[in-house]
Amino acid sequence: MLRRRQLLQAGAAALASPAGAAESTAGTRALVFDVFGTVVDWRSSVIRDGNRLSASKKLEVDWPRFADAWRAGYGPSMDKVRKGEMPWTRIDALHRMVLDRLLKEFRIGGLTEAETDDFNRVWHRLTPWPDSIAGLIRLKKRYIVSTLSNGNTSLLVNMAKFAGLPWDCVLSAELSKRYKPDREVYLMAADMLGLRPNEVMMVAAHLGDLRAAKAAGLRTAFVARPSEYGPGGKADLKPDASCDVSAVDFVDLARKLDA
């Protein structure tokens, strides 16, 4: 009976940490994390602050729809910078450009400049997913853990302070004056950490981010966040060939990386 139980346990361990995954992650020294959606729950956080604004200003707004529209403007505005249609512009400024448009679209009036600026900074105070802090604490015992986000540096620092995120380092695409998925962002991260690209693992809930990181020579880990975009949203749910490791959350990732 004992022998049978040992065999079953060994089989379960093999399924949880296949040999191929162990081989593909050997030599990893640092983990760099996408932040919006992967580490923090941007959607619920925007809805939360929107509801507070409604209470204080007596507004009637569909905040889930507003949050989705705000996030939907993120990619196209970055693409204008990436394609040279706009000069280098920080995410805070891009968020504000989208916000100003949405305030008109949703017919939200009566906000002072200070109130509008504060609402725009909701992206500085996003709430982490329930597993994020515990998983990062485990992972940093064995690896360097850092952001690698399109969010500007001040945003990421303020978010870490607000949410208690235990980063060893805060790296932003801003340092390269590029935006992911440009190759230069991933190579900048490895260079700033004094590591080769294959010693760095990109962790993200977005397959596009992981594919670009893989093409730049980084290792990759996929963590699914099914509720990132709300009901009927477009979150990536399954890993593909770009992923060296797949985990259900950060604690599971720590276990799979022996942290």
C-alpha positions in Angstrom: 0.0 0.0 0.0 2.8 2.4 0.9 4.6 1.6 -2.4 1.5 2.3 -4.4 0.9 5.6 -2.6 4.5 6.6 -3.3 4.1 5.8 -7.0 0.9 7.8 -7.1 2.6 10.8 -5.4 5.5 10.6 -7.8 3.1 10.5 -10.8 1.3 13.5 -9.5 4.5 15.4 -9.1 5.6 14.5 -12.6 2.3 15.9 -14.0 2.7 19.1 -11.9 6.3 19.7 -12.9 7.1 17.9 -16.2 10.7 17.3 -17.1 10.4 19.5 -20.1 9.4 22.5 -18.0 12.2 21.9 -15.6 14.7 21.8 -18.4 13.3 24.9 -20.1 13.6 27.0 -16.9 17.0 25.9 -15.7 19.3 28.8 -15.3 16.6 31.4 -14.7 17.7 34.0 -12.3 15.1 36.7 -12.5 11.4 36.9 -13.1 9.9 40.1 -14.7 6.2 40.6 -14.5 3.6 42.2 -16.6 1.5 44.2 -14.1 -1.9 45.3 -15.5 -4.1 42.3 -15.4 -1.3 39.9 -14.4 -0.4 41.2 -10.9 -3.3 43.5 -10.3 -7.0 43.6 -11.0 -7.3 46.8 -12.9 -11.0 46.3 -13.8 -12.4 46.0 -10.3 -10.1 48.8 -9.1 -11.4 51.2 -11.7 -15.0 50.3 -11.0 -14.3 50.7 -7.2 -13.0 54.3 -7.7 -15.8 55.1 -10.2 -18.4 54.1 -7.6 -16.7 56.3 -5.1 -16.8 59.2 -7.6 -20.5 58.5 -8.2 -21.2 58.6 -4.5 -19.4 61.9 -4.0 -20.6 63.7 -7.2 -24.1 62.0 -7.5 -23.3 60.5 -10.9 -25.1 57.7 -12.7 -22.5 55.9 -14.7 -22.1 52.3 -16.0 -18.7 51.9 -14.4 -18.0 48.4 -15.7 -18.5 49.6 -19.3 -16.5 52.7 -18.5 -13.6 50.6 -17.2 -13.6 48.3 -20.3 -13.7 51.4 -22.6 -10.8 53.0 -20.7 -8.7 49.9 -21.0 -9.7 49.5 -24.7 -8.1 52.8 -25.4 -4.7 51.8 -23.9 -3.4 49.7 -26.8 -4.3 52.0 -29.7 -2.8 55.0 -27.9 0.5 53.2 -27.2 0.5 52.0 -30.9 0.5 55.7 -32.0 3.7 56.1 -30.0 5.2 52.9 -31.2 4.5 53.8 -34.9 6.0 57.3 -34.5 2.6 59.0 -34.9 3.1 60.6 -31.5 6.4 61.5 -29.6 7.3 59.5 -26.6 4.4 59.9 -24.1 4.1 58.3 -20.7 1.2 56.0 -19.8 -0.2 58.5 -17.3 -0.6 61.0 -20.2 -2.1 58.4 -22.5 -4.5 57.4 -19.8 -5.5 61.0 -19.4 -6.1 61.5 -23.1 -8.5 58.5 -23.2 -10.1 59.6 -20.0 -10.9 63.1 -21.3 -12.6 61.5 -24.3 -14.6 59.1 -22.2 -15.8 61.8 -19.8 -17.5 63.4 -22.8 -18.7 60.2 -24.3 -20.3 59.1 -21.0 -21.5 62.6 -20.3 -19.7 62.9 -17.0 -19.5 66.6 -16.0 -18.9 68.7 -12.9 -15.4 67.3 -12.1 -12.7 69.8 -11.1 -9.3 69.4 -12.7 -8.0 68.0 -9.3 -10.8 65.5 -9.3 -10.1 64.4 -12.9 -6.4 64.1 -12.2 -7.0 62.0 -9.1 -9.4 59.7 -11.0 -6.8 59.3 -13.7 -4.4 58.2 -11.0 -6.6 55.2 -10.1 -4.0 53.3 -12.2 -1.5 54.1 -9.4 -3.7 52.4 -6.8 -4.8 49.1 -8.3 -5.6 46.1 -6.1 -3.5 42.9 -6.5 -5.1 39.6 -7.2 -5.4 37.5 -4.0 -2.4 35.3 -4.7 -0.1 38.0 -6.0 1.7 39.1 -2.8 2.0 35.6 -1.3 3.4 34.3 -4.6 5.8 37.1 -5.1 7.2 36.7 -1.5 7.8 33.0 -2.2 9.4 33.7 -5.6 11.7 36.4 -4.4 13.4 33.9 -2.0 14.9 32.3 -5.0 14.7 34.8 -7.9 15.0 38.5 -8.5 11.4 39.7 -9.0 10.8 42.9 -11.0 8.1 44.6 -12.9 8.4 44.9 -16.7 5.3 47.0 -17.5 4.3 49.6 -19.9 3.2 51.7 -16.9 5.6 54.6 -16.2 8.0 54.3 -13.3 6.2 56.6 -10.9 3.0 54.8 -11.5 4.6 51.4 -10.7 6.3 52.7 -7.6 3.1 54.3 -6.3 1.2 51.1 -7.0 3.8 49.0 -5.2 3.5 51.3 -2.2 -0.3 51.3 -2.3 -0.7 47.5 -2.8 2.3 46.3 -0.8 3.9 44.6 -3.8 7.4 43.3 -2.7 9.4 44.0 -5.8 13.2 43.8 -5.8 13.3 46.2 -8.7 10.9 48.4 -10.7 11.5 48.3 -14.5 9.3 50.2 -16.9 9.2 50.3 -20.6 9.7 54.0 -20.1 13.4 53.3 -19.5 13.8 52.2 -23.1 11.4 54.9 -24.5 9.5 52.0 -26.2 6.4 50.0 -25.4 5.9 46.3 -25.3 5.8 44.3 -27.4 8.8 46.0 -28.9 11.9 43.8 -28.6 14.0 46.6 -27.1 11.9 46.6 -23.9 12.7 42.9 -23.1 16.3 43.3 -23.9 16.5 46.4 -21.8 15.2 44.5 -18.8 17.9 41.8 -19.1 20.6 44.5 -19.6 19.4 46.5 -16.5 19.6 43.3 -14.4 23.0 42.4 -15.7 21.7 39.1 -17.1 21.5 37.4 -20.4 18.0 37.2 -21.9 17.7 33.5 -21.3 18.4 34.1 -17.6 15.2 36.2 -17.4 11.7 34.9 -17.4 8.7 37.0 -18.4 5.6 36.3 -16.4 2.3 37.5 -18.0 -1.4 36.7 -18.4 -1.2 37.9 -22.0 0.1 35.6 -24.7 1.1 38.5 -27.0 3.5 39.7 -24.3 4.9 36.2 -23.9 5.4 35.6 -27.6 7.3 38.9 -28.0 9.5 38.0 -24.9 10.2 34.6 -26.3 11.3 36.0 -29.6 13.7 38.3 -27.7 15.3 35.3 -26.0 13.6 35.4 -22.6 12.0 32.4 -20.8 8.3 32.7 -20.4 5.6 31.8 -17.8 1.8 32.1 -18.4 -0.6 32.7 -15.5 -4.2 32.8 -16.5 -6.4 35.6 -15.1 -9.9 34.6 -16.4 -11.8 37.5 -14.9 -9.4 40.2 -16.0 -11.9 41.6 -18.5 -15.1 40.7 -16.8 -18.0 38.6 -18.1 -17.6 37.7 -21.8 -14.2 39.4 -21.9 -11.2 38.5 -24.0 -8.7 37.2 -21.5 -6.2 34.6 -22.7 -7.2 31.3 -20.9 -4.7 28.7 -22.2 -1.0 28.6 -22.8 0.5 28.1 -26.2 3.9 27.2 -27.6 5.4 30.5 -26.4 5.0 29.4 -22.8 7.8 27.5 -21.0 5.7 27.2 -17.8 2.0 27.6 -17.1 0.5 28.1 -13.7 -3.0 28.8 -12.3 -1.7 31.6 -10.0 1.6 33.0 -8.5 1.7 30.5 -5.7 1.4 27.7 -8.2 4.1 29.3 -10.2 6.4 29.4 -7.1 5.8 25.7 -6.6 6.6 24.9 -10.2 9.8 26.9 -10.0 10.8 25.3 -6.7 10.6 28.6 -4.8 
